[in-house]
Amino acid sequence: MNKTEALYSFYSSFGIPAYEENSVPLGTKMPYITYEVVTDKLSDYTTSITCNLWYKSNSWVQCNAMAEKISEKLSGGHRIKVDKGYMIFYSGTPFATSVGEPDDNTIKHKLINIECDYITTT
């Protein structure tokens, strides 16, 4: 698996659709995750990456619960094997930030910060 495939595998593992930023199909209903494809070379580097949770609700309950689910998966690091090494995901700082959407207060948007180590094994 290459690094881009690993990112998709990680983000799509939470039970809601995951899309690269700016590639959400028109008409897609929330909830979903969007993420940037940010990679680095394998050589023991840490890279900051982000994803966004998107929910449509009058409450933050579901969005906060998903942020907690992601946090739990990252606890102690979450490792994915990639070509020639591993990507290990950890919680970034700050981990989760609620973002207001002034045009629609029913959109619940949370920015998630993640740190990713790229470890070479070969």
N, C-alpha and C positions, 0 to 999 in steps of 0.2 A: 504494500500500500504506500502511495506517495504521501507527502505532507498535506496537500490539498484534500485528498481523499480522507486522510485522518481527521482533519478539521471537520469535514462534513459528518463523518462517522460519530465524532464526539458530540457535535451539536444536535444531530438527529436522534441521539440516544435518549432523549427526555420525554418522548411520547407526543410531541407536537412537531409540526413541520419546521424545517430549518432551511433558510435560504441565504445565499450570499447577498451582501448589501446591494441594493439597487437591482435585484433580480426577482423580487416578489411578483408573481403573476398578478395581473390586474384582476380584481374581483375576489382575491384571496381573503377569506374571513379569518379574523383573529380567533384564537391565539396562534402565534408563531414566534420563531427566533430568527433574527437576522445577525449575520456575522461578517466581519472582514476577513479576507484571506491574507494573513500576515504570516510569512514564514522567514526563516533564516537558515543559514547553512548548518549542517550537523557538525558540531565541533565544540560541544559543551558551552553553548550560549543560552542566555535567558532572553526571551522576547515578550513584551507586553502585547496582549491581544484583547479584544473586546467583543462582546455580543450584546444584543438588545432583545429584551422580552417585550412582546406586544400583546396586550389583552384589551378587549372592549367590555367594560363592566362599570357599574356604579361603585364598585368596591375594589380595594387593593388585595383582597384575600387570596385570590388565585395567583396573581402575579407574584405576591410575596411568597406563597407556597412554592412556586416554581424556582424562585431565587434560592430558597432554602434547599430544595432538591439538588440544584446545581452545586451549592456550597457543600452539601454532604458528600457528593461524588468527588469533589476536589479535596476533601479532608485527607491529609496525608499524601496527596498527589495521586493523579490518575494517569496511568501509563498506557500508551498506544504504540505498538511496534510499527515502524515505518522502514522503508528501504534504507539499509545501512545504519539503523539506529532506533532510537525511541524518541517520542515526544512525551513529556511529562507535564501535566497541567496542574497548577496550583491556584488558590485564591489570590487575586491581586488586592491592592489597597488603593482606595477604599474598594471593598468587594462589590457592593451594589448601591446604586444611586437612583432614586425615583426622579423621573423627568416629567415636568408638567407639559401638557399639550394644550395651549391656550385656545385653540380653535374647537376643541372637543374634550370636555372634562370626563367623558366616559372612556377615553383612550388611556390606558395605564401602560406606561413605558418605563422600563427599568434598564439602566446601563450596567452591565456586569464587566468587571475588570478581572482578567486572568493573566497569570504568568505562565510561560511555556518554556521549559528547558528542552533543548535539542541535544541529545546525547548520542555520540557516535560509538558504535560497537565494532566496527570493522576497520 
